[in-house]
Amino acid sequence: MVSDYEKTGVITLKDLEGKIPPPERFKKEPVAIVECTQEIPCDACIPACPRKLLSMKNIISVPSLDFDKCSGCAICVGKCPGLAIFIVDMCKAPKGKAWVTIPYEFLPVPEVGSIVRALNREGEDVGSAKVVKVARLSKEEKTALVTFEVDEKLAMEARALR
Amino acid sequence: MAVDLRIKEHPILEFKRGPKVKIYYGRKKIDAYEGETVGAALCAAGINVFTRSVKYHRPRGMFCAIGKCSSCMMRVDGVPNVMTCVTPVRDGMRVEPQNCFPSASHDLYSIIDRLGFKFPAGFYYRLITSPRSLSALYLKLIRPLTGMGKFPTANRGFKPMTKSEQRETEVAVVGAGPAGLSAAIHAARLGCRVTLIDENHRLGGQLIKQTHMFFGSKEYFAGVRGIRISEKLAEEVKQHENIEALLNTSVVGLYEENVLGIVQGNKFATMRAKKVIVSTGAYEKTLLFNDNDLPGVMGAGGVQTLMNVFGIKPGNEALMVGAGNVGLIISYQLLQAGVKVKGIVEAVPRIGGYFVHAAKIRRMGVPIYVSHTIKRTWGRRRVEGATIVQLDDRWKEVEGTEKDIKCDLICISVGLKPTYEFLYQAGCKMKFISELGGHVPLRTKNMETSVKGVYIPGDTGGIEEADTAMVGGKIAGISAALSLGYGDKEAEEFREKAIMELEDLRSGPTSARIRSGIEKALIEEG
């Protein structure tokens, strides 16, 4: 059977059921959201996690994250070739806001403090966002990890920026 | 100001350009950098029409950019029909268009194309014979209007082939892409003397254009960018004392008893190899639609070459045809190069490539039109736009669903087919297997074809991914070594493990077609 996201290229929260931790979990610590639902031959994320919290049965299965132990360190975000892992942080962000970390591979890389537009999974503008952190896993690594602040209700929606 | 479409800053790549040189296109002086090809330099200068076609004088520009088609053939330093996309620039080089007057962009003879109703495709000029008394005159007038350029005026660059020499090697590997590099390394590690042959000037095959991080298993560079994988493998090949790499060398035939005919510049040689590993990869397929030969319509590989190897923006606004992994990945790379992607059309009712690749470009606002195809394109000397149309479940166009999209680049990525000619000629048993992309040789699970001592890892045996190509190369390399008496029990176990790895990589639902294809192509040992 062909899932809808295989026609549209846009995943919905319903497709992600079971991959998103319960609401109370978000209040404890930042956490990785693994938006990888298709069985493809890839296990790049497994060795990426320093605490071995990502696991899969074999190379084609979908990774599952032990989100109770995940601290949202974002190493896997920079290592996923599908750029399909994001960090949602509702602890450090001010009340009513959320921090979202995305992998970013375009120029110019936004500067910390700048106001950008947050885009959803369809590329639609869903609101303004403030860039709070820009990091790279190492000097050679080209993928930037950009953390931006959005309204709490956009935490599971904002997945790109412009 | 002169046009310069070179990319100055790129999020992933750094372009190291050589010293500046000047070349001449007709009377126009063009800046180029050493290491660039003539075609790339012309594209960078914003030249769309390189030359004109043989009969109808239709505009011709860059299409494949890797020396596989004839679109960019021009007269270079007095030598006609030079593939400018693979000819490096040299200071003072003179490049001229062919079959046109007064210039390629304004060709008076292109009137013939307008008279298409009088001269339909397949029409032959020699058929103008009445009245008979004038036919000689017709021929005299018509001959200069058509044909493949004029005879060479200069001797420079054109020398007859010198006499052949005979070389010998244990394992000859033809093609230095992921499969070939991996095969060469694994055969050499077991002690074989390996000769690795490739027609390009550098090792890596198509890997050198892949800026994205690779999927696959952690044992095979998962999460590493293709360009880095190519560097790592090439480095090992160069370091290994058992491997001799012959670049800029074409293999033109595979004869009985594993004798290869090879051409290096203007030298022909034969090479007797004990084992031959054919990892020549694949060709791009193309698509039929109105005016699909306009400059600005390019193959996916050509777009990648211009953009990721030479750092030249292939256009400003692109339409991608095909939503397989190649189409999705290149759309993303176009965005990274600063090109606006107006959309992706895909005839099948679903996205063929991995969902995560599609998600990357969808969230940057690029629409994907499934069940759509490109109907026609328009423009005078370069693509100015295209019409797309919806398809129903029987692949018929749905009336009234035409949609015009303004764009100056149409990138065709509708799949690949294995390079099979070479294997036919060698006498391998072949079969048409659509799941594997076309005609493929039958093979054992050790990658050996029906011709003993000829192995086929990688896309040559069926269109897949770089990771399966590398595992395939490993299996082929070890098998060749084992049959030459190198390696021991451990090597055999290592090969068995690789065969299992390959099965694992193909075990997912996205590989269902591949599995059924491979099943049809498998033969028993011996």
Interface residues (C-beta under 8 A of the other chain):
Chain A: V2 Y5 E6 K7 T8 G9 V10 I11 E35 C36 T37 Q38 E39 I40 P41 C42 D43 A44 C45 I46 P47 A48 N58 I59 I60 K79 C80 P81 G82 L83 A84 E105 F106 L107 V109 L119 N120 R121 E122 G123 E124 K142 T143 R159 A160 R162
Chain B: E9 H10 P11 I12 H212 M213 F214 F215 G216 S217 K218 A222 G223 R225 L335 Q336 G338 P349 R350 I351 Y354 F355 V356 H357 A358 A359 K360 I361 R362 R363 M364 G365 V366 I368 V370 E465 D467 D504 L505 R506 S507 G508 P509 T510 S511
